[in-house]
């Protein structure tokens, strides 16, 4: 049985550091590229529209966080269920559950799009848009909401392609979507002069590429995972949501903290303050995408060996992953610290008010990269091991619980400096909790 499974899926191989990085590399590259084209989106808005449009991106960002959170929750939670059943030799049921999760994601996307468009004005005002920023926010959000089903499905397909043992295809789709997004952004915003609506349209069309390709690929009925008539088992959806809830918590918490960041900076420094925090948040996504991609790439491997009860390989993969994440954390911190001013200058010319605000913040904000990689991986690992509670707890702490408290306390004593320090301090404290969780559960999951 072991030999048959190994032929069916690359998840069954005995991983070394080289082969693990080789397996995770396509997903890492895909996430890095997603971070890059999101970064380029923001630069285009800053350079080809204006600072108010840049601020508007961050005002509506909480809605985008929630939509991504829904897709990521279903994707990561569902991936753990599907990979575990594949590891246990239940290939037919794995495909049936996979199909059910995809169908649920598409239907949920349609529902959220309709609700978002109906209540769009109330949503934008509730997010704290000023009279100046409201038209920018509404125009951008309306277009993006039209592509909500594709947004959720592309997240599902890119995650589940890794589970199907085809991370290189997920990478190709992610890169293709990113290139399309960048090219269309330029066309819509520069020659066609569509403003902020152009970047939303380019992003939405980019979502369609992985969605259409995913439907085609999994409809071929080849390999270890493909569309089958689903079993209408609500427990699969419930378990997918509860197991992947940490990712939803992470995105929802990011939405709330982004709202709090926007309100605090708007009060302290006005629209330029919101634009500055926008630069840091989008740059953070670019630099942390390495950890996110690696964790996404490794998670199905952990789920597979956990389902197979191959404790030796589970321990080996976990150990290799921890060493890589610690090494990568130091490298990313050095890059962020030394090249932070150059990254900020891409958005705004040196000497401008926006540049000075963002550059001062980046020198302190970059400390967070020493800790966030470990937090992201450990949270993803607990999800892969079907412990959504611990994963959700870590996600809650690093993206909402601690940051919210720190945003209320630190700016009161240190003003804007307190805003910049909130994220690094939250990541450090979360890392201490993550280490405690690892020690407490080492005998339960056999990763150490």
C-alpha positions in Angstrom: 0.0 0.0 0.0 2.9 2.4 0.8 4.4 1.9 -2.6 1.1 2.5 -4.4 0.5 5.8 -2.4 4.0 6.9 -3.1 3.5 6.6 -6.9 0.1 8.4 -6.6 1.4 11.5 -4.7 4.8 13.2 -4.1 3.6 13.8 -0.5 4.7 10.3 0.4 8.4 10.7 -0.3 11.1 10.7 2.5 12.0 14.4 2.6 15.5 15.9 3.1 16.0 19.7 3.4 16.8 19.9 -0.3 13.7 17.9 -1.4 11.5 19.7 1.0 12.6 23.1 -0.3 12.2 21.7 -3.8 8.6 20.6 -3.1 7.7 23.9 -1.3 9.6 26.2 -3.8 6.8 26.6 -6.3 4.4 27.7 -3.6 7.0 30.0 -2.1 7.7 31.5 -5.5 3.9 31.9 -6.1 3.4 33.7 -2.8 6.5 35.9 -3.4 5.1 36.8 -6.8 1.7 37.5 -5.3 3.4 39.8 -2.7 5.3 41.4 -5.5 2.3 42.2 -7.8 0.3 43.4 -4.8 3.3 45.7 -4.0 3.4 46.9 -7.6 -0.4 47.5 -7.5 0.2 49.9 -4.6 3.1 51.6 -6.2 1.0 52.2 -9.4 -1.7 53.8 -7.4 0.8 56.0 -5.5 2.6 57.1 -8.7 -0.2 57.2 -11.3 -3.2 58.4 -9.3 -2.4 60.2 -6.0 -1.8 59.9 -2.3 -5.5 59.9 -1.5 -6.0 56.9 -3.7 -3.2 55.1 -1.8 -4.9 55.9 1.5 -8.2 54.6 0.0 -6.6 51.2 -0.6 -6.0 50.8 3.1 -9.4 52.1 4.1 -11.1 49.3 2.2 -8.4 46.7 2.9 -10.5 45.2 5.8 -13.1 44.0 3.4 -10.5 42.4 1.2 -9.0 40.8 4.3 -12.3 39.2 5.2 -12.9 37.9 1.7 -9.4 36.4 1.5 -10.0 35.0 5.0 -13.1 33.1 3.9 -11.2 31.5 1.0 -8.1 30.8 3.1 -10.1 29.2 5.9 -11.8 26.8 3.5 -8.6 26.2 1.6 -6.3 25.4 4.6 -8.9 23.6 6.7 -10.1 21.6 3.7 -6.6 20.8 2.5 -5.8 19.3 5.9 -8.9 17.1 5.7 -8.3 16.0 2.1 -4.5 15.4 2.6 -5.2 13.4 5.7 -7.7 11.1 3.9 -5.3 10.7 1.0 -2.6 9.6 3.5 -5.1 7.1 5.0 -5.7 5.7 1.6 -9.3 7.1 1.2 -8.7 8.6 -2.3 -12.3 8.5 -3.4 -13.7 10.2 -0.4 -10.8 12.7 -0.5 -11.9 13.8 -4.0 -15.6 13.9 -3.0 -14.8 16.2 0.0 -12.6 18.3 -2.2 -15.4 18.9 -4.7 -17.9 19.8 -1.9 -15.4 22.4 -0.5 -15.0 23.9 -4.0 -18.7 24.1 -4.6 -19.3 25.7 -1.1 -16.6 28.3 -1.8 -18.1 29.3 -5.1 -21.6 29.7 -3.7 -20.3 31.6 -0.7 -18.5 34.0 -3.0 -21.7 34.8 -4.9 -23.5 35.5 -1.7 -20.8 37.8 -0.3 -20.6 39.7 -3.6 -24.3 40.4 -3.6 -24.4 41.5 0.1 -21.3 43.7 -0.4 -22.6 45.5 -3.4 -26.1 46.1 -1.8 -24.5 47.6 1.4 -21.4 49.2 -0.2 -22.0 52.8 0.9 -22.7 51.8 4.5 -19.5 49.6 4.5 -17.3 52.4 3.2 -18.5 54.9 5.7 -18.3 52.4 8.5 -14.6 51.8 7.6 -13.9 55.4 8.5 -13.5 57.0 5.0 -13.4 60.8 5.1 -15.4 62.9 2.6 -12.2 63.2 0.5 -11.5 59.4 0.4 -15.1 58.1 0.1 -15.4 58.3 -3.8 -12.0 56.6 -4.2 -13.0 53.8 -1.7 -16.4 53.2 -3.3 -15.1 53.0 -6.8 -12.4 50.6 -6.0 -14.5 48.3 -3.7 -17.4 48.1 -6.1 -15.3 46.7 -9.0 -13.4 44.3 -6.7 -16.6 42.9 -5.2 -17.8 41.8 -8.6 -14.9 39.3 -8.7 -15.5 37.9 -5.1 -16.4 34.3 -6.3 -13.2 34.2 -8.4 -11.2 35.6 -5.5 -12.3 32.8 -3.2 -12.0 30.0 -5.8 -8.4 31.0 -6.8 -7.3 30.8 -3.2 -8.9 27.3 -2.9 -7.4 26.0 -6.2 -3.9 27.3 -5.5 -3.9 25.6 -2.0 -5.4 22.4 -3.2 -3.0 22.1 -6.2 -0.3 21.6 -3.5 -2.4 18.9 -1.8 -2.8 17.2 -5.2 1.0 17.1 -5.5 1.1 19.8 -8.3 2.6 22.9 -6.5 4.5 23.8 -9.8 1.1 24.3 -11.5 -0.1 26.5 -8.7 3.1 28.5 -9.0 2.6 28.9 -12.8 -1.0 30.1 -12.3 0.0 32.5 -9.6 2.8 34.0 -11.7 0.5 34.2 -14.8 -2.2 35.9 -12.7 0.4 38.4 -11.3 1.8 39.3 -14.7 -1.6 39.8 -16.1 -2.5 42.0 -13.2 0.5 44.2 -13.5 0.1 44.6 -17.3 -3.6 45.4 -17.0 -3.0 47.8 -14.1 -0.7 49.8 -16.3 -3.0 49.7 -19.3 -6.1 50.6 -17.4 -4.4 53.3 -15.2 -2.0 55.0 -17.7 -3.2 54.9 -21.3 -6.9 54.4 -20.5 -6.8 56.8 -17.4 -9.3 54.7 -15.4 -7.7 55.7 -12.0 -8.2 53.5 -9.0 -11.0 51.6 -10.8 -8.3 50.4 -13.2 -6.2 48.6 -10.5 -9.4 46.9 -9.1 -10.3 45.7 -12.6 -6.8 44.4 -13.3 -6.8 42.6 -9.9 -10.2 41.0 -10.6 -9.2 39.7 -14.0 -6.1 38.3 -12.5 -8.3 36.2 -10.1 -10.0 34.6 -13.1 -6.8 32.9 -14.4 -6.3 30.4 -11.5 -10.0 30.0 -11.2 -10.6 28.9 -14.8 -7.4 26.8 -14.9 -8.3 25.1 -11.6 -11.7 24.1 -12.9 -10.1 22.7 -16.1 -7.3 20.8 -14.3 -9.4 19.1 -11.7 -12.1 18.3 -14.3 -9.6 16.1 -16.1 -10.2 13.1 -13.7 -6.4 12.4 -13.6 -4.0 12.0 -10.7 -4.8 11.5 -7.1 -7.4 14.3 -6.7 -10.1 15.5 -9.1 -13.8 16.4 -9.3 -16.3 13.7 -8.2 -19.9 13.9 -7.3 -19.7 15.2 -3.8 -21.3 13.6 -0.7 -23.4 16.3 1.0 -21.7 15.9 4.3 -22.1 19.1 6.3 -19.5 17.9 8.8 -16.8 18.2 6.1 -17.6 21.9 5.7 -17.8 22.4 9.4 -14.5 20.7 10.0 -12.9 22.7 7.2 -14.1 25.9 8.7 -13.2 25.0 12.3 -9.8 23.6 11.3 -9.0 26.5 9.1 -10.6 29.1 11.4 -7.1 30.4 12.5 -6.6 31.7 9.0 -10.0 33.4 9.1 -9.1 34.8 12.5 -5.9 36.1 11.1 -7.5 37.9 8.2 -10.4 39.2 10.3 -8.0 40.4 13.0 -5.9 42.0 10.3 -9.0 43.8 9.0 -9.8 45.2 12.5 -6.2 46.2 13.2 -5.9 47.8 9.8 -9.1 49.8 10.7 -7.5 50.8 14.0 -4.2 51.7 12.4 -6.0 53.9 9.9 -8.0 55.7 12.6 -4.9 56.3 14.7 -2.8 57.6 11.9 -5.6 59.7 10.5 -5.9 61.3 13.9 -2.2 61.8 14.4 -1.0 62.7 10.9 -4.0 63.0 8.6 -4.2 61.4 5.1 -0.4 61.2 4.8 -0.3 59.1 7.9 -2.8 56.6 6.4 -0.8 56.5 3.2 2.4 55.8 5.2 0.8 52.9 7.1 -0.4 51.6 3.7 3.2 51.5 2.5 4.3 49.5 5.5 1.4 47.0 5.4 1.8 46.2 1.7 5.6 46.0 2.1 5.2 43.7 5.1 3.0 41.4 2.9 5.8 41.3 0.2 8.5 40.4 2.7 6.5 37.9 4.8 5.2 36.1 1.7 8.3 33.9 1.9 7.1 32.4 5.2 3.5 32.2 4.1 4.5 30.4 0.9 6.8 27.9 2.7 4.2 27.2 5.3 1.5 26.6 2.6 3.9 24.3 0.7 4.9 22.2 3.8 1.4 22.0 5.4 0.0 19.2 3.2 3.2 17.2 3.8 2.7 17.4 7.6 -1.1 16.5 7.2 -0.2 13.5 5.0 2.3 12.0 7.3 0.1 12.7 10.3 -2.8 10.9 8.6 -0.4 8.0 7.7 1.0 8.0 11.2 4.5 8.1 9.9 5.9 9.8 13.0 9.6 9.6 11.9 8.9 11.5 8.7 6.6 14.0 10.5 9.4 14.7 13.0 12.0 15.1 10.2 9.9 17.5 8.1 9.0 19.6 11.1 12.6 19.9 12.2 13.8 20.8 8.8 11.0 23.4 8.5 11.9 25.1 11.8 15.6 25.4 10.8 14.7 26.9 7.5 12.3 29.4 9.0 14.8 30.6 11.6 17.5 31.1 9.0 15.1 32.9 6.7 13.9 35.2 9.5 17.4 36.6 9.9 17.8 37.2 6.2 14.5 38.9 5.7 15.1 41.2 8.7 18.5 42.3 7.3 16.9 43.0 3.9 14.1 45.0 5.5 16.4 47.0 7.8 19.0 47.9 5.2 16.7 48.4 2.2 13.7 49.9 3.9 14.4 53.5 2.8 14.8 52.3 -0.8 11.5 50.4 -0.7 9.7 53.5 0.7 11.3 55.7 -2.0 9.6 53.6 -4.7 6.2 54.9 -3.4 7.2 58.5 -2.7 10.1 60.8 -3.6 12.7 61.4 -1.0 12.2 64.6 1.0 8.4 64.5 0.8 6.3 64.4 4.0 5.0 60.9 3.1 8.6 59.6 2.6 9.8 60.9 5.9 6.8 59.4 7.9 7.1 56.0 6.2 10.9 55.8 6.4 11.0 56.6 10.1 8.4 53.9 10.7 10.1 51.2 8.7 13.3 51.2 10.7 11.3 50.1 13.8 8.7 48.1 12.0 11.4 45.8 10.4 12.2 44.2 13.8 8.9 42.2 13.4 10.5 40.1 10.7 12.7 38.4 13.2 9.6 36.8 14.9 6.7 36.7 12.4 8.1 33.8 10.3 8.1 31.4 13.2 4.6 32.5 14.2 3.3 32.0 10.7 4.8 28.5 10.4 3.8 27.2 13.8 0.2 28.4 13.3 0.1 26.7 9.9 1.6 23.5 11.3 -1.1 23.2 14.0 -3.7 23.7 11.3 -2.0 20.9 9.3 -2.2 18.7 12.4 -5.9 19.4 12.7 -5.6 21.5 15.8 -7.4 24.6 14.7 -7.8 25.9 18.3 -4.1 26.4 18.9 -3.6 27.8 15.4 -6.4 30.2 15.8 -5.1 31.3 19.2 -1.7 32.2 17.7 -3.3 34.0 14.8 -5.5 35.9 17.1 -2.7 37.0 19.3 -0.3 38.2 16.5 -2.9 39.9 14.3 -5.5 41.3 16.7 -5.3 40.6 20.5 -1.9 42.0 21.2 -1.8 44.6 18.5 -5.2 46.1 19.6 -4.1 46.4 23.2 -0.7 47.8 22.1 -2.3 50.4 19.8 -4.4 51.7 22.6 -1.4 51.9 25.0 1.8 52.7 23.2 0.7 55.7 21.1 -0.6 57.2 24.4 2.9 57.4 25.7 5.1 57.7 22.5 2.7 59.0 19.8 3.6 57.8 16.3 6.6 55.8 17.6 4.1 53.7 19.6 2.2 52.9 16.4 5.4 51.6 14.7 6.3 49.5 17.7 2.9 47.8 18.1 3.6 45.1 15.5 7.2 44.1 16.5 6.2 43.8 20.2 3.0 41.8 19.3 5.1 39.4 17.2 7.7 38.9 19.9 5.1 38.1 22.6 3.2 35.7 20.2 6.5 33.9 19.5 6.9 33.2 23.2 3.4 31.8 23.4 4.1 29.7 20.2 7.2 28.1 21.8 5.1 27.2 24.9 2.5 25.5 22.7 5.2 23.6 20.9 6.7 22.3 24.1 3.3 21.3 25.6 2.2 19.4 22.5 5.5 17.7 21.4 4.4 14.2 22.7 0.9 14.5 21.3 2.0 15.1 17.6 5.5 13.5 17.7 7.2 16.4 15.9 10.0 16.5 18.5 
